[in-house]
Amino acid sequence: LLAPYTGLALRAENARSATSENSSARQQPSSTPSDKTCEGQKEGPVGPDFAPPLVGQVGSICCPNKRPTWGISMDRRPVSDWASDWDYLAPDYRARTAEIWDGLRQRCPVAHTDRFQGAWLTINFDDVGKVAHDPSSFSSRVTNLYDEMPERLMAMPPISLDPPDHGKYRRIVLPAFTPKAVAKLISETETYCNTLIDGFVQSGTADGSQDFAQHIPVFVTAKLLGLPDSDGDRFRQWVHGVVEIGPSDNVASAEALREMLAYFREQLAQRREDPREDVTTLVANGIVDGVPIPERVQATMLILLLLGGVDTTWSAIGSALLHLAIHSEDQARLRAEPDLLDTAIEEFLRFYAPAEIGRVATRETEIGGCPVAAGEYVWLSFPAANRDPAAFPHADQFIMDRKENRHLAFGLGIHRCLGSNLARMEMQVALRIWLQRVPTFRLQDEATIDWTSGGNILGPRRIPISF
C-alpha cells in the first residue's frame, strides 16, 4: 500500500548514491505500435549501471508561475479497444473494471497501449507475480505512468529503489512495522475511532468516508511518525493535492510536494536536536553504507510513508463500509459472527484492492508470451489479479468466509507492502468499533458516491449513509 506515489514527477537531480550525485537524465522513449514485435527497443536508462534517482533539490521542483510540461492530461480521448488502447485513467476503467478485466482475460490478458509512451497491462495472477518477483528485469524506478514522461523523477526510498539499495533503506524503518510495534497503537486507535463515531452517531446519518475512514489512517500515521495530531487537516490537504487533483493539476501537486518537503525537513531537524521513539527519528538517524542519509532523501522517505500510509488505507476502509452499506446480508452476518471479521477483512482486501503500480523493463523480456523491450513500461493491476479465476475459485464473487485467500492487495516480492500489519490493524479496529457502535446502516443514494478522480488509487471519497 505504500507504493503508488514513487513516480511523482518533479524536476530533480539524479543521485548515484546518498553521498555522490550525477546528472543522468532520462531520455523520453518514443511511442510503441500496438502490434508489438521484438523490434524497436526504446532508448532509456536501463541496465545494471543505471543509478536510480534519489531526490531532487527542494527549490527545483517547479516554477510556481509556470505549469510544468510533464504529467497527465485529464482531457482524455475515448478508449477505442481495451486490448490495444487501454487507459487506466479513463472514466470507463473505474466504472467497469471487472467487466474490462474479464473481457481482456478472454482475448488479451497482456494488453498494450500507445498511451503513456507505450505500456503493457498485466491482469492475470501469474503474470503480475512474474513481474513483481523479477526486479532485475522490471525496475521500480518508474511506478506511475504519464501521458508525458518527466525528464527526471522524484524517487522515494525504499519503494522506488531496486536491489541492493532497496533493502538498505527498507531495513531502516522496518522495526516500526512489526506486529509487536503495531500492537502498541491499537488502544489509541480504538479510542480515536470511538471519538469519531461520537461526533455523528446521534444524528442518524454520516459520511462513512469523510466522517470516519479518511481520518483513521491520518491519525495512526501521525502517531507512527511522531507528528502533531493538529496537523491532520494539512495531511489530508496534501493527499488531495497529490492524489486526487494532482493527475490533472501538476502545479497543485508540485506545491503540495514542496510543502511536504519543507515540513519534513523541519521535523527531521527537530529530531536531531530532540530524538524521540518514532519513525521520524529512525529516519533522521538512518545510515546507509556507513554514511548518514542526506536530509532531503530522509524527507522523501517520510513523504512516502505519509502518502502511502493514508490514502490506500482509507480507501480500503471506505470500500469495506460501502460494501456493507449495500450488502445488508453481509453486514448482518458480520454482526452475528464478529469472529469472522479477520477473514472478512482479507476478502475486502482481495475484492477491493485499492492500488495499481508501474514498472519499467531493464532489458528485452516477455510477459505471457508478449515481447517487452528494454525501457518499456508495465502496469501491474493487483486488483485485476485478485479477480483471476485461475487463482481464486468464484473470483468475481465476494465470499466473506473464503478459506484460501492469497490476495495481492499488498503486492508481492521485495516491494510487498511495508505497512501491511499496520493497514490490517487499522481495518480491524475501524470495522469492529463501527459495527459495535453504529446501528444497521444503508447507503442513502448510490449515485452520490464519489470515487478517486485520477491516479492509481481506487476508493470511495463519499459514502452517504443513514442508520
C-alpha positions, 0 to 999 in steps of 0.5 A: 500500500505504500507504493503508488506515489514513487513516480511523482514527477518533479524536476530533480537531480539524479543521485548515484548514491546518498553521498555522490550525485550525477546528472543522468537524465532520462531520455523520453522513449518514443511511442510503441505500435500496438502490434508489438514485435521484438523490434524497436527497443526504446532508448532509456536508462536501463541496465545494471549501471543505471543509478536510480534517482534519489531526490531532487533539490527542494527549490527545483521542483517547479516554477510556481508561475509556470505549469510544468510540461510533464504529467497527465492530461485529464482531457482524455480521448475515448478508449477505442479497444481495451486490448490495444488502447487501454487507459487506466485513467479513463472514466470507463476503467473505474466504472467497469473494471471487472467487466474490462478485466474479464473481457481482456482475460478472454482475448488479451490478458497482456494488453498494450497501449500507445498511451503513456509512451507505450505500456503493457497491462498485466491482469492475470495472477501469474503474470503480475507475480512474474513481474513483481518477483523479477526486479532485475528485469522490471525496475521500480524506478518508474511506478506511475505512468504519464501521458508525458514522461518527466525528464527526471523523477522524484524517487522515494526510498525504499519503494522506488529503489531496486536491489541492493539499495532497496533493502538498505533503506527498507531495513531502516524503518522496518522495526516500526512495522512489526506486529509487536510495534503495531500492537502498541497503537491499537488502544489509541486507535480504538479510542480515536475511532470511538471519538469519531463515531461520537461526533455523528452517531446521534444524528442518524446519518454520516459520511462513512468516508469523510466522517470516519475512514479518511481520518483513521489512517491520518491519525495512526500515521501521525502517531507512527511518525511522531507528528502533531495530531493538529496537523491532520487537516494539512495531511489530508490537504496534501493527499488531495493535492497529490492524489486526487487533483494532482493527475490533472493539476501538476502545479497543485501537486508540485506545491503540495510536494514542496510543502511536504518537503519543507515540513519534513525537513523541519521535523527531521531537524527537530529530531536531531536536536530532540530524538524521540521513539518514532519513525521520524527519528529512525529516519533522521538517524538512518545510515546507509553504507556507513554514511548518514542519509542526506536530509532531503532523501530522509524527507522523501522517505517520510513523504512516502510513508505519509502518502502511502500510509493514508490514502490506500488505507482509507480507501480500503476502509471506505470500500469495506463500509460501502460494501456493507452499506449495500450488502445488508446480508453481509453486514448482518452476518458480520454482526452475528459472527464478529469472529469472522471479521479477520477473514472478512477483512482479507476478502475486502482486501482481495475484492477491493484492492485499492492500488495499481503500480508501474514498472519499467523493463531493464532489458528485452523480456516477455510477459505471457508470451508478449515481447517487452523491450528494454525501457518499456513500461508495465502496469501491474493491476493487483486488483485485476489479479485478485479477480483471476479465476485461475487463482481464486475459485468464484473470483468475481464473487465476494465470499466473506468466509473464503478459506484460501485467500492469497490476495495481492492487495499488498503486492508481492516480492521485495516491494510487498507492502511495508505497512501491511500489519499496520493497514490490517490493524487499522481495518480491524479496529475501524470495522469492529468499533463501527459495527459495535457502535453504529446501528444497521446502516444503508447507503442513502443514494448510490449515485452520490458516491464519489470515487478517486478522480485520477491516479492509481488509487481506487476508493470511495471519497463519499459514502452517504449513509443513514442508520 
